Amino acid sequence: MKVILNHSTPFALAHGGVTNIVNRTKDVLDNAGIEVEYLRWWDDGQKGDILFHFGRPSLSLVTFAKAAGYKVVAEHVMTGLVSRPLWKRRCQKVIINNARKHLPSFISQVFSWDVLQLMDMNFFPSDWDATVAAHMFNVEVDKTTILPYGVNDAFLKIKKQDRGDYLVCTATITPRKRVLQLARACDLARVPLKVVGKAYAQSDEYFDKFQSLVNSSSYVKHVPHVSDQDTLAEIYRGARGFVLISSMETISQSAIEAAACGTPLLLSDLEWAHRGFGNNATYCPVTEDIAKTAGYIQKFYADAENHPVKWIPPSWSEARAHLPEVLERVLKSDNNFRLGLRTV
């Protein structure tokens, strides 16, 4: 079996958690003795058995891959969808169904609404993601597998040390993560905050506002992106607590890493967080009321040591131990694809 890994956006152009997901998945498959390569789009001689796409692939990519004899699987990241309230998802589903019935078929192809049903297997990081996908896109149970996120060994092996006086947030500095709102709340609450991360662009209005706050605040510090896992684990382990109050998430890898280091968690009071962390976290409403957020920050900061994380996340090898077996089943499954059934 030979697996070809693919992602729509080059890592050099946009950093993020998906980079770690792809690399760790490759490690798991390598360690299982499975031949793995990254897709070389320019190489018309590259061959493989399974195309493993990260994210929702285009309908044309899946169609061409299956027509070429590949089995196609995808690991979906439905950040916005799983963060929306039920009433919004219901409205969205009505719009999608009406568009399918009354608009030209290329509209559905542009948004890849039907692609999940065409896959040989759909991977989701949690039961919640799988439930939402089944509701929105009618994904069959036998084409669904839960593939949890794990953590790198550095976070599981970090030695105990005294907690510092700061909260930490590791996130891309972008509106979805609400880092600026968090920084303003900590500044108002006079709670030390260490933000680890960078913006997507060198010139970014949101980041400029954040940087201006950092320059004027005695409480908010900015640490550029930390790629060394041991250093990042020390930052988590030395923090009084970890905070992430983003408006949209799937399962936050940063929060899982902090949990592995035993760092108390303050997360968005949204479904993704409750489903993923349950009683192992404290929750803060997602609001533009900075004073209200500051109140939650103050309370969490004062009481963080009384909210230890009792859950030890799995390593990547443990979380994805069943992946090789699933791919073997996919490879052996019937290929009933016919190019004429779909139009590109």
N, C-alpha and C positions, 0 to 999 in steps of 0.2 A: 504494500500500500504506500502510495506517495501522496502527500497532502501539500497543496499549494495555498499559502496564506496571502490574503489581499485586504487592502483598506483603501477607501476612496481618496483620502487626503494624505499626501506625503508628510511624514513625521517632521521633516525639516521645516515645513511651512506652518505647522500648527501643533504645538505641544499639548499634552493632556494625558488623562489617565488611560486612554486607549492604548497608548504606546506601551505602558507596562503590561496591560492585558495581553497584547499580541506577543510581546517578548516572553512573558512567563508561560503562555500557552505553548509557544514553540519549545521552551525548555522541557515542559511536561511530555510533549510528543517525542522530542529527541531522546529523553531518558527512557521512554518506552520502546525505543528501537525503531520508531517510525521515521521514514524518510520525509523530511520537511524542507520546503523551499519557499522563498517569497516570490510572488508573481513578478516575472520580468515581462512587462507589457511589450517590450520591443523584440522579444525573443520568440520568433514563430516556431522554433524547434523545441520549446519547453513542453514537457509532457507530465501528466499527473493523473491521479484517480479521483481525488476529491478537491474541490475548490472551497476553501474555508474563508468566508468573507466576514469582516468585522464591521458591524453597522448594517443598515438596510441597503442591500444592493439594488441597482437599477434592474428593471425587468429585462432590458436588453442584455445585460451582463449574464443574468441567470439563463436566459433563453439560449444565447450563444454557447455558454458553457455546457448546458445539458445536451444541446444538439451535437457538441463535440465529444460527447460520451462521458463527461464528468458527472459525478454526484456533487450536489451543491448544498452546503450548510452555511448558516450564518449565526453569528452571535450578535443579538440585537441590543442596542442601547436606546431605550425609549424615554429619555430624560424628561422631556416636556409632557408627554402623554401620561406617564404614571404619576406625575405631580399635579395634574388637573383634578378638580373635584368631579364627582360623578355626574352632576348635571351638565357640566361642560363637555364631558366625554360623550354623553348621550346626544347632545346637540351636534357634536362633531360626527357621530355615527350616522345621524339622520342626513346630514349634508353629504357625507360620503356615499350613502346608499342612493340618494336622489341623483347625485352626479353620475353614478354608475348607470342609472336607468335612462337619464335624459341627455347627457352630454356625450360628445364623441369619445371613443375608446382611448384615444391618445391622452386624454386628461387623466384617466386612471393610470396609464403607463407612466406619465410624468411623476406622479406622486407614489408610484410603486405600491398601491393599495393591495394588489393581488399577489404580490411577490411572495408573501409568507406562505400562501397556500401552494405555491409552486416548488418551494424548497423541499429537499429530502429530509432536512432536520433543521428546526429552529431552536437555538440555545438562548436561554434567558437567565439572568443572574439571581432571580428569586421567584417564588411562587406568585408574588404580587404582579411582577412583570408579565408572567405567563398568563395570569388571569385577565389582565387588561388586554393583552394581545388576542386572547380567545374571544373576548367580548367585542373588540373593535374590528378584528379582521377574520373572525371565524377560523382561527388556526386549530387544526385537528390535534387531539391529545397525543396520537401516535406519532405526530411530527413535532413534538415538544419535549425538550429535555432541560432540566434545571442545571445550570453550570455556574456554581457560585464563584465569587471572587475570593482569593486567598491573600496572604501577606507574605512578603519576603522574609527570609530567615532572620535578618537583622532585627526586625521588630519583635520576633518571638524570643530571641536570645539576649536582648538588652538587659544588662545588670541593673538591679535596683539601686536607686540613688534618691537623695532627698529632693523633694519637690521644690521648685523655685516659686517666685511670687508672680509669675506671668501666666496669662492665657495664651494659647497658640491657635492660629488658624492657618492651615496649609491649603491654598487654593489659587487657581488662576484669578488674577485681579480683573474681573469682568462683572457686568451688572447682574448676571444670573446668580453669581456667588454672593452678591450683596456684601462684598468686603468693605466698601466705603461706608455703608450704613453701620456695619459692625464696628468699624474704627471710630465713627462719630459717637456711637453709643458708649464705647469703652472710654473715650476721651471725656464724655459728659459724666460718666460714672466714676472717673478717676481710677480705672482698673487697668493695669499694665497689659498690653496686648502685643504679641509678636506675630506678624503676618509673614508667612513664608510663601513666596510665589512671584510670578511676573505676569505682565499683560500679554495679550496675543500680538499686539502691534507695538512698535517702538514709539509711535506717535498716537496716543489714545487719550481722548478727552476724559474718560472715566478714570484712567490711571493718573492723569495729571491732577485731577481733583484729590485723589487718594494721596498722591505724593505731597501735595500742598498741605494736607492735614498732617501727614507725618512730619513735615518740616516745622510745623507750628505747635505740635503736641508734645507734651512731656511723657505721655503714656503709651503712644503708639509707635512701634518700631517696625521697620520693613527689612526683611532678610531676603535677598534675591533667591531665585530658585535653587534648591539644594538637591543635587543629583546623587550625592553619596548617601547610601542607605544607612550606614552606621551613624553618620552625623545627624541625619534626620531622626533616627530612633532616639538619639540622645536629647534632641530638642523636645520630642514628645514626652520622654521619660522625665525630663526636668521641668515640665510645665505643670502648673496647678490644675489646668483643665484644657480641654480642646473644644473649640467653638466653630460651628458651621451653621449659618442661618440662611442658606441659599434658598431661592424660590423654586428651583427645579433641580432634582437629582434622580438618579436611579438608586444604586447603592453606593454611597461615597467610599471610595478606596481610602481616602485620607482618614475618615472616621474609623474604618476597620483597622488601619495601621495604628492609630492612637489607642484604640481599644486593646490591641495586642500588647501595647506598652503599659497597660493598666491605667491610662489617663482618663479621668472622668470626662464625660461627653455632654455638651449642650448643643442640641440639634434643632432644626426647624420643626415646628409643630405641624408636620404634614404626614400624609400616609406613608410615603417612602421611608421616612425615618422610623415611625412607629412599627411598621412591618419588619424593618431590617434590624432594629435594635431593642425594641420592646422596653423592658424594665432596666436595661443597661444604659439608659441615657436619661437626661433631663431635657425638657422641651421648651422652646421659645416661640411665640407667635411670629409669623411673617407679617410685619407691619412697617409702614413708613413713619410711624410715630417713634422717633428716636428716643424720647424720654421714657416711653413704655419699654422699649428694648433695653435701655440702660438699667431700668429697674430689675429686669430678669437677669441681666449680666451681674449686677451687684449681688443679688441673692445667690446666684450660682457660685460666684467667686468666694463668697463668705462661707458657703456650705459644701464646697466641692469635695472636700476630704471625706464627707459623710455619704458620698455617692460613688463608691468604687465600682469599677466594671467587673462583673463576675463571669463574663463570657470570654473565652480564649478562642480567637478566630483560627481557622485552619491555615496551614501553609498552602502555597499554590499547588504543590504536589499532592497534598491531601484533598484539597477542594476539587481538583480535576482528575483524580485518580481513575474515575470511570470514563473519562473522555476517549481513550483509545478503544475501549470496548464498544462504545456507542458508534464510533467511526467505522469499526469493523462491521457492525450490523448494517449501517448505512450502505457500506460498500457491497454487501451481499444482498441488499434489497432489490426488488424488481425495478427496472427502469422503464416505466410506461409512458415516458415523455414522447410526444410527437410534435414536431415543429409547427405543423399546420394548425394545432390547437390554439396557438398564441401568435399574435402579430407584434412585430418589433416597431 
